Amino acid sequence: MPDSSHAGTHKETDVVADWRKTRESAIELPELSLHRAVSLLNQQLWCWGRDIEAAGGNLLVHHGFQRIEKPAGSSSSSVYRLDITTTSRVILRGFGVFFGDDRWGGLFLPRFEFTPQFTVEPDLSRPAWGSEDLPPLAPPREDQIPCCQSLLLALIDWIRRYEVWIAEHKGVSYRNRTLTMWKAKHGWVVAGSEIVSAWRTLGQAVAKQPGQFIHRQEQPSCSWAG
């Protein structure tokens, strides 16, 4: 576990500064809000589920993810882990996403809430078969906001780059096909041609208005109960 002082700085990190300075054009999400962020994350988790079952092979594995098989007799789905660098990693579960970086700590993004939960621990000590396998998580304290914001922006950028990879290797038409059933069920959908820009736009919003997406801790930290 990193020195907790990493989570005790008010200084804007380089990743936040880079997002704030970006001038890349982006397709605006309609009525960009926390509700839309929830919908975008929920759709993305659906897409990853379809990528696992893609014709021609599991795209998460092709992208470099390690598939960790469920224990014998367990009803859980497999855990997917990608070590992005030697100091950062992303872990995908049906109930949310964990992202850790040794510089800042760890963040868990619940699937149906988009309420970043922070921990000073940048990695998981065991596979996340359930929420009980996650480290103690809570909204960040005031002095942890910069680290939490940096983690959230790094995760958003990784998702954006993953969708760029999907477009380059499978084509936008593939992503649109994976969203056909999603659109029929939910109505609102970000089309395959707009997903990359949608995540970029969300990142810009988080960089400029973190308080809209990151709720500060109001009381002593406690374990996330899912």
Number of C-alpha atoms within 10 A of each C-alpha: 9 14 13 14 11 14 23 17 16 12 11 13 14 10 17 23 13 13 21 15 11 11 9 10 9 15 13 14 18 9 8 13 14 16 13 16 20 18 19 22 22 19 21 18 18 15 17 18 18 18 20 15 12 14 9 6 11 17 20 22 15 11 12 13 19 16 14 14 14 14 11 7 6 10 9 15 13 19 18 21 21 18 14 14 8 8 12 20 20 22 21 20 22 18 15 19 19 25 26 28 25 18 17 29 26 28 33 26 20 21 20 14 15 21 19 24 24 35 26 28 22 24 23 16 10 9 16 20 21 12 16 12 12 22 22 17 20 24 24 25 19 15 15 24 25 23 30 27 27 25 28 28 25 20 22 21 19 16 19 19 15 15 22 17 13 18 18 10 11 12 14 18 13 15 20 18 13 18 21 12 11 16 15 10 10 10 8 13 18 19 17 20 15 16 24 21 21 22 26 25 20 24 24 23 19 22 23 15 11 18 13 11 20 21 17 17 16 11 9 8 15 10 14 16 10 10
